[in-house]
Amino acid sequence: MNPIIAILKEHNIADEQINQLFEALTENPLMAMGIVQQLGIPQDKLQQLMGLVMQNPGLIKEAVEELGLDFAKVEAAKEKLSSSQ
């Protein structure tokens, strides 16, 4: 299991919420950050989660694929975010 998904499940985050988070990530990464904060994950675990993502961004792709979502949308959202800055 993907370590991002494992940490979310470890904190009793429902599959529906995990899918919602990654769908938001594919459409609007800023919105996804708001969802992450609302999940009630303790700060230390949230930092661990963010550290995992920063050290290995490929984990996002793996998680999106594991959930059966479209990674091309993640790439498009990332480009849209970059171009708006």
GROMACS elastic network, one bead per residue, 0.5 to 0.9 nm:
[ bonds ]
;  ai    aj funct       b0    kb
    1     4     6  0.85085   500
    1     5     6  0.69885   500
    1     6     6  0.63931   500
    1    63     6  0.84686   500
    1    66     6  0.82102   500
    2     5     6  0.53719   500
    2     6     6  0.61001   500
    2     7     6  0.87963   500
    2    59     6  0.69965   500
    2    60     6  0.87714   500
    2    62     6  0.67819   500
    2    63     6  0.58070   500
    2    66     6  0.76793   500
    3     7     6  0.61169   500
    3     8     6  0.85760   500
    3    49     6  0.84254   500
    3    52     6  0.81447   500
    3    59     6  0.76526   500
    3    63     6  0.83810   500
    4     7     6  0.53340   500
    4     8     6  0.64160   500
    4     9     6  0.87440   500
    4    49     6  0.64605   500
    4    52     6  0.76543   500
    4    53     6  0.79441   500
    4    59     6  0.71959   500
    4    60     6  0.77462   500
    4    63     6  0.70982   500
    5     8     6  0.50748   500
    5     9     6  0.61060   500
    5    10     6  0.84616   500
    5    18     6  0.74175   500
    5    63     6  0.67737   500
    6     9     6  0.51100   500
    6    10     6  0.59675   500
    6    11     6  0.87491   500
    7    11     6  0.65807   500
    7    12     6  0.89812   500
    7    13     6  0.89012   500
    7    45     6  0.77795   500
    7    46     6  0.89200   500
    7    48     6  0.89819   500
    7    49     6  0.72061   500
    8    11     6  0.53706   500
    8    12     6  0.67172   500
    8    13     6  0.54354   500
    8    14     6  0.82923   500
    8    18     6  0.73080   500
    8    39     6  0.88663   500
    8    41     6  0.80148   500
    8    49     6  0.88222   500
    9    13     6  0.51552   500
    9    14     6  0.70474   500
    9    15     6  0.78986   500
    9    18     6  0.84134   500
   10    13     6  0.74478   500
   11    39     6  0.88890   500
   11    40     6  0.84477   500
   11    41     6  0.66232   500
   11    42     6  0.87900   500
   13    16     6  0.82726   500
   13    17     6  0.63834   500
   13    18     6  0.67197   500
   13    39     6  0.72359   500
   13    41     6  0.88840   500
   14    17     6  0.52076   500
   14    18     6  0.63257   500
   14    19     6  0.87029   500
   15    19     6  0.61325   500
   15    20     6  0.84787   500
   16    19     6  0.51725   500
   16    20     6  0.61090   500
   16    21     6  0.86184   500
   17    21     6  0.60539   500
   17    22     6  0.86751   500
   17    35     6  0.88646   500
   17    39     6  0.84050   500
   18    21     6  0.50715   500
   18    22     6  0.63472   500
   18    23     6  0.85324   500
   18    67     6  0.87631   500
   19    22     6  0.52568   500
   19    23     6  0.59660   500
   19    24     6  0.84581   500
   19    64     6  0.86878   500
   19    67     6  0.69306   500
   19    69     6  0.85199   500
   20    23     6  0.50597   500
   20    24     6  0.60560   500
   20    25     6  0.84824   500
   20    32     6  0.86391   500
   20    35     6  0.85316   500
   21    24     6  0.51451   500
   21    25     6  0.61630   500
   21    26     6  0.87733   500
   21    31     6  0.87703   500
   21    32     6  0.57488   500
   21    33     6  0.85773   500
   21    35     6  0.63823   500
   21    36     6  0.71539   500
   22    26     6  0.62185   500
   22    27     6  0.86660   500
   22    32     6  0.73701   500
   22    60     6  0.85219   500
   22    63     6  0.81191   500
   22    64     6  0.65505   500
   22    67     6  0.83535   500
   22    69     6  0.80029   500
   22    74     6  0.89671   500
   23    26     6  0.51147   500
   23    27     6  0.63879   500
   23    28     6  0.84519   500
   23    32     6  0.82682   500
   23    64     6  0.83911   500
   23    69     6  0.73418   500
   23    70     6  0.87998   500
   23    73     6  0.89757   500
   23    74     6  0.88076   500
   24    27     6  0.50731   500
   24    28     6  0.54615   500
   24    29     6  0.65004   500
   24    30     6  0.84643   500
   24    31     6  0.62973   500
   24    32     6  0.50825   500
   24    33     6  0.88819   500
   24    35     6  0.82513   500
   25    28     6  0.54093   500
   25    30     6  0.77184   500
   25    31     6  0.72831   500
   25    32     6  0.50569   500
   25    33     6  0.81515   500
   25    73     6  0.87100   500
   25    74     6  0.66021   500
   25    77     6  0.78282   500
   26    29     6  0.67847   500
   26    32     6  0.86050   500
   26    64     6  0.85687   500
   26    69     6  0.84611   500
   26    70     6  0.77142   500
   26    71     6  0.71517   500
   26    72     6  0.81221   500
   26    73     6  0.50198   500
   26    75     6  0.76546   500
   26    76     6  0.78678   500
   26    77     6  0.60425   500
   26    78     6  0.83075   500
   27    31     6  0.84066   500
   27    32     6  0.85979   500
   27    73     6  0.65341   500
   27    74     6  0.68239   500
   27    76     6  0.81652   500
   27    77     6  0.56673   500
   27    78     6  0.89500   500
   28    31     6  0.53882   500
   28    32     6  0.64884   500
   28    74     6  0.85379   500
   28    77     6  0.60717   500
   28    78     6  0.83647   500
   28    80     6  0.89140   500
   28    81     6  0.81144   500
   29    33     6  0.65185   500
   29    74     6  0.83597   500
   29    77     6  0.69332   500
   29    78     6  0.74305   500
   29    81     6  0.77770   500
   30    33     6  0.52509   500
   30    34     6  0.68266   500
   30    81     6  0.85769   500
   31    34     6  0.52062   500
   31    35     6  0.64895   500
   31    36     6  0.88463   500
   32    35     6  0.50160   500
   32    36     6  0.62230   500
   32    37     6  0.87431   500
   33    36     6  0.50972   500
   33    37     6  0.64066   500
   33    38     6  0.88407   500
   34    37     6  0.52348   500
   34    38     6  0.64571   500
   35    38     6  0.51079   500
   35    39     6  0.65122   500
   36    39     6  0.54089   500
   36    40     6  0.78892   500
   36    41     6  0.79169   500
   36    46     6  0.84578   500
   37    40     6  0.64855   500
   37    41     6  0.74203   500
   37    46     6  0.85882   500
   38    41     6  0.80770   500
   40    43     6  0.86617   500
   41    44     6  0.83365   500
   41    45     6  0.65128   500
   41    46     6  0.60572   500
   42    45     6  0.54606   500
   42    46     6  0.61385   500
   42    47     6  0.86964   500
   43    47     6  0.61068   500
   43    48     6  0.85760   500
   44    47     6  0.51470   500
   44    48     6  0.62871   500
   44    49     6  0.86846   500
   45    49     6  0.60696   500
   45    50     6  0.85527   500
   46    50     6  0.61572   500
   46    51     6  0.84698   500
   47    50     6  0.50546   500
   47    51     6  0.59836   500
   47    52     6  0.85693   500
   48    51     6  0.50032   500
   48    52     6  0.62364   500
   48    53     6  0.87552   500
   49    52     6  0.51800   500
   49    53     6  0.64452   500
   49    54     6  0.87460   500
   50    53     6  0.50935   500
   50    54     6  0.61067   500
   50    55     6  0.85651   500
   51    54     6  0.50460   500
   51    55     6  0.60238   500
   51    56     6  0.83679   500
   52    55     6  0.52481   500
   52    56     6  0.59296   500
   52    57     6  0.77582   500
   52    59     6  0.79193   500
   53    56     6  0.51683   500
   53    58     6  0.77727   500
   53    59     6  0.65093   500
   53    60     6  0.70516   500
   54    57     6  0.58491   500
   55    58     6  0.89638   500
   56    59     6  0.58968   500
   56    60     6  0.82810   500
   57    60     6  0.58246   500
   57    61     6  0.75416   500
   58    61     6  0.52096   500
   58    62     6  0.63577   500
   58    63     6  0.86991   500
   59    63     6  0.60374   500
   59    64     6  0.84970   500
   60    63     6  0.50934   500
   60    64     6  0.60863   500
   60    65     6  0.85391   500
   60    71     6  0.88148   500
   60    74     6  0.88845   500
   61    64     6  0.51197   500
   61    65     6  0.61330   500
   61    66     6  0.84755   500
   61    71     6  0.62249   500
   61    74     6  0.81444   500
   62    65     6  0.51661   500
   62    66     6  0.59921   500
   62    67     6  0.85920   500
   62    71     6  0.89404   500
   63    67     6  0.61462   500
   63    68     6  0.85685   500
   63    69     6  0.87502   500
   64    67     6  0.51805   500
   64    68     6  0.62600   500
   64    69     6  0.52430   500
   64    70     6  0.68986   500
   64    71     6  0.62152   500
   64    74     6  0.86409   500
   65    69     6  0.57234   500
   65    70     6  0.70685   500
   65    71     6  0.68795   500
   66    69     6  0.77225   500
   69    73     6  0.86424   500
   70    73     6  0.57701   500
   70    74     6  0.73969   500
   71    74     6  0.50486   500
   71    75     6  0.66017   500
   71    76     6  0.87702   500
   72    75     6  0.51446   500
   72    76     6  0.62451   500
   72    77     6  0.86477   500
   73    77     6  0.60423   500
   73    78     6  0.84729   500
   74    77     6  0.51305   500
   74    78     6  0.61129   500
   74    79     6  0.86605   500
   75    78     6  0.50513   500
   75    79     6  0.62508   500
   75    80     6  0.86199   500
   76    79     6  0.51534   500
   76    80     6  0.61453   500
   76    81     6  0.85851   500
   77    80     6  0.50066   500
   77    81     6  0.60793   500
   77    82     6  0.85737   500
   78    81     6  0.50942   500
   78    82     6  0.61710   500
   78    83     6  0.86511   500
   79    82     6  0.50240   500
   79    83     6  0.61074   500
   79    84     6  0.86007   500
   80    83     6  0.52410   500
   80    84     6  0.62645   500
   80    85     6  0.89838   500
   81    84     6  0.52969   500
   81    85     6  0.67002   500
   82    85     6  0.55680   500
